[in-house]
Amino acid sequence: HLQVRAVGTQSNRDGIGSVVVVKASNDDRDHTWKQWIRAGGGLASSSEAMASFGIPSSLFAASDLVQVEVTFPSGRKVVLYDVALNQRINVFETQ
């Protein structure tokens, strides 16, 4: 798994509206997962504004590295390379 929290500085602080893309390769095949960060929750409840990716263990080991791209509502794109799986990361708009 991989959880990505977008932290806005020019855009909203919770990164609502950000697009998170995780890219990985194995056996000469490219894999891409994409999610939008949105406000969530139901009546009288709330949830964290975070993108959660379930990376199949049949395709990738916990030691594999992936690329994470976050495009904020302001249009700024932040790309992180060689990100380890099985963690929660914060991506700041100013990175």
MOUR-V705010 format. One record per pair of residues at least 12 apart in sequence whose C-alpha atoms are under 8 Angstrom apart, sorted by the first residue. I is the first residue (numbers start at 1). J is the second residue. Records with the same first field share a line. If there is no record, write none. Layout:
I = J + J
//
This chain:
1 = 52 + 53 + 54 + 55 + 56 + 85 + 86 + 87
2 = 52 + 53 + 54 + 55 + 85 + 86 + 87 + 88 + 89
3 = 50 + 51 + 52 + 53 + 87 + 88 + 89
4 = 20 + 50 + 51 + 52 + 88 + 89 + 90 + 91
5 = 49 + 50 + 51 + 88 + 89 + 90 + 91
6 = 18 + 37 + 50 + 70 + 72 + 90 + 91 + 92 + 93
7 = 90 + 91 + 92 + 93
8 = 72 + 92 + 93 + 94
9 = 92 + 93 + 94
10 = 74 + 93
11 = 72 + 73 + 74 + 93
14 = 49
15 = 37 + 49 + 72 + 73
16 = 37 + 38 + 39 + 49 + 73
17 = 36 + 37 + 38 + 72 + 73
18 = 36 + 37 + 38 + 70 + 71 + 72 + 73
19 = 34 + 35 + 36 + 37 + 70 + 71 + 72
20 = 34 + 35 + 36 + 37 + 51 + 68 + 69 + 70 + 71
21 = 33 + 34 + 35 + 68 + 69 + 70
22 = 34 + 66 + 67 + 68 + 69
23 = 66 + 67 + 68
24 = 65 + 66 + 67
25 = 66
26 = 59 + 60
33 = 53
35 = 51
36 = 51
37 = 49 + 50 + 51
38 = 50
62 = 84 + 85 + 86
63 = 84 + 85
64 = 84 + 85
65 = 81 + 82 + 83 + 84 + 85
66 = 81 + 82 + 83 + 84 + 85
67 = 79 + 80 + 81 + 82 + 83
68 = 80 + 81 + 83
70 = 91
72 = 93
76 = 93
77 = 93
78 = 91 + 92 + 93 + 95
//
